[in-house]
Each structure stands twice: as C-alpha cells, then as structure tokens.
Amino acid sequence: MANHIQVYNPASGELIKEVPMNTKEQINQSLANGHMEFKKWSRTDAHTRSKLLKDWSRVIQENKEKIAEVMTLENGKPLKESIGEVNYATSYIDWYAEEATRIYGRTVPASSPSKRIIVNRQPIGLVAAITPWNFPAAMMTRKAAPALAAGCTFIVKPAEETPLTTMKLIELAHDVGIPKDAIQYVNGNGPEIGSLFTDSEHVRKITFTGSTPVGKTLIRNSADTVKHVTMELGGHAPLIVAEDADLDFAVTQTIISKFRNAGQTCVCANRVIVHENIIDSFSEKLAKAVSTLKVGHGLDNDTDIGPIINEKGYRKIVNQVNDALDKGAEVLVGNKFSANKEQDTYFVHPTILQNIDESMNIMHEETFGPVIPLVSFKEIDEAVELANHTPYGLAAYFFTNDYRVGTYLQEHLDFGIIGWNDGAPSGAHVPFGGMKESGLGREGGAEGIEPYLETKYVSVGGY
Ligand code: ADP
C-alpha cells in the first residue's frame, strides 16, 4: 500500500492534507481491538451508551462550523449544504441515542406449563463500514449511531476523497469518552480494505453505502463467513409530474431533489417524467428556475452547485449528455462544462435535456450530476412502466393532488422511498433504503437498529 492518501479540494485542485494509509497489519490489529472491545461495550448499560451518544452529538454541534468547512473543502458542496449535512448527521446520533434505551425483548406463551419462553435482543458484534464521499458525515453516523446504540463496536473506512470529516467526527467521539476501540477509522485503498473486512472472522456485519458493483462484490465476499450485510447502493430515481400537479411547487421540489450536492446523491431525481398536457409549461418554469442556480466554489456564499468530485464522475456525466444529444435530445438549459485538467477540477452547469427517449443511456444509468432529462407520458400506467424500467429501486417522487392518482402511484412504484409531493423525504426517523439492485436493509427509523441486533430465543424448561 502507498503511504499516504492525498486529499484535494475538488473546487481548486489544492492539496488540503495528506492522511497516513494504514498497513494490513494495522488494520487487522484494529479489527482485533474492535472485537476485544465488543466484550466490554456490549455490556455497558443502554443508558450509558445513550448518554455517550448524546454527548457525541452535542460536541459535533459545538464544532459544526469547523466540521462543515472541512467537508466543503474535501467534498466541494456549498457550505450551507455542509452545515445541513452536519445537522443531518447528528440527527441520526440523537435518534439512536433514544433508541438505545428501547431495545425490547418479549416473552411468548409456552406450549407446556413447565416451560417459559424469553426472546432477547443482543448486539451482533464488530461492524465494519465502508462509506462514500458524497455525504462524508451522515453516511458514517447513520451506521455508527445505531451500531453503538445496539452495543456493537464499529470500524469505518471512509472514501479516499473525503476522509477528513469522518476522522474529525470519530476524534470527537473519543473526546467525549466513547472508548477508542468502540469506534475506529482506518484509511486506505477500497478493494484492499474491503477484503480485509470481509475476510475477517472478527467482523460480524458489513454495512456499505456506495455503488452497486462494489456492493455486489462485498455481498459475495461476505458469504464465506456468513456476515450480515446492509447495502445502500445506486439509484435512478424517477420524478413524475401528473397533469393536475401544482407546477410551481413541483418545480421547487424538483430542484431540491435534483441539484443537492451537484446532483451527486443516490436519491437525486434522475428522470423527470411529465404529463404531455403540462410538459411545456412545466419545462418553461423549470428552465427559468434552473437558470438562476450559481455554479462555483462551495465556500462562496452564493454558490448553489459545487464541483463534480473527480474526473471519473465528470466523464460519466459528459458521456451521458453527449450520448443523449447524439441520439436526438435537445438542450433546454445548460450543456456547459468547465474542466481544468491541470488543476484536476470539473464543473457541470445545471442542464435540462428534452426530446429524450429510452434508447439514451441517461434513461438507464445513474448520472450523479446536475442534468435533468425530461420525458413525457400520456397515461399514468405508462409513467409507472417507465419509472419501474430500471434495475434500481431506491427513491421515486411524484407530484399530484389527486388522491386516486397518488394512491395508484405509491402502490405501483417499486422503490423503497417514495416522495409524494415531497422532493426531500430523508430523515433520521424514517427507514431509508432500496429495493432491487439498490440495496438490502434499511437505515434510519425504528428499522435502522434492527440490522445490528441478533435475536436469541431462550426456552426455560423443568419449571
Ligand atoms: P464511487 O465510484 O462513487 O466512488 P464506490 O462504490 O467506488 O463509489 O466507493 C464507495 C466506497 O467504496 C469508497 O469508500 C471506496 O473506497 C470503497 N470501495 C471501492 N471499491 C471497493 C471494493 N472493491 N471493496 C470495498 N470497498 C470499495
């Protein structure tokens, strides 16, 4: 392994920091330490764990501005979004600090008077997490908080692009007294650390947020030791605007859904499917609003859209746009790109494409960038068919005030998260996760602690 990860500002290409990469021996030692610590942490009472999580949340909030600035520097997102993400990240800690004290077992009536039956919940063991660069704080805390709350120990490998936010958060956890080996980070190359995690007999669960191909590899590699897995993978969210929708509201919400983090989220609307009778007025309003969005450095106050994280992400977006244009799409807004090869910085101006059809890659591949393809539909089942025509099943959005259309859509869309007149349905108190190739399991809400718990049934006989 090389010695250091170099963390760059994607808006300027400046080197922010060099972070030491851990060796294989160090990582295996950290896994052994996490495993040893589990014996102690799992026996800490739930109220103490809850209190420590609350302290962690508080100290993160006290350092919010500093953490947000680091996040903007390494990820590129506008500072206001980084502040929002720190709040979002602590909301998971707050939620699971409460859930820690509500992990209930139950008793079951026995089939014989001489028996008693008890069903206990207990933490599953050491949890290994791999997180992405697009939400360097929240993707970690929504795994770490339920793990620690349940009594599991936790180790994370943050994305190479954005390790600094995660490292800072974990240092703060140690500052408030969460044991060093109960929550750890390791840094290095994804595939190498991934294999150390999946091969380790100490790790009982892998939790991953990232791309579908990497998720599939982790699932495969977890099979030999039969680890639990939670997978938050790619998405290809449809956003349907029905004929009766409130268009101004739908436009505002489409922008919220599409352009957060420069379109680099797995729940960003990726296909906007609009009823043919309103598509002209909807696109006119959308184009007007999108034209006002400012592209720039995240630390500039008026920036709405920051840089694309790296050249690979940028190329993917450019290729999808070019493919659509080659096949007959038209540009309504944008199609402007600024790449500086020397600095290694890449910006994509918000773009709307119309005259889209299903032959175009943008209708099938996750874009992860600020580009909207607009498609029209006539009948509502046609919209559903179009929306479901993807191996992904993470988020779907629709806009209608007709309860019959809404009920039909929410029942027929094969997605784990549905926003009905809501472009931003995420939250710590709700179960986030996908169907089909978008993942396995849920994070957040009451569901989000379940993957960190085993069920143990005890039959007491001879009474
Ligand atoms: P992206 O292409 O958007 O960076 P990835 O799925 O490649 O998405 O990355 C998400 C996380 O997965 C990062 O922390 C990355 O280092 C890690 N990663 C990449 N490849 C592997 C792999 N083969 N095994 C385990 N983790 C990996």
Boltz pocket constraint, residues with backbone or C-beta under 6 A from the ligand:
constraints:
  - pocket:
      binder: B
      contacts: [[A, 130], [A, 131], [A, 132], [A, 133], [A, 157], [A, 158], [A, 159], [A, 160], [A, 188], [A, 189], [A, 190], [A, 191], [A, 192], [A, 193], [A, 194], [A, 195], [A, 209], [A, 210], [A, 211], [A, 212], [A, 214], [A, 215], [A, 217], [A, 218]]
      max_distance: 6.0
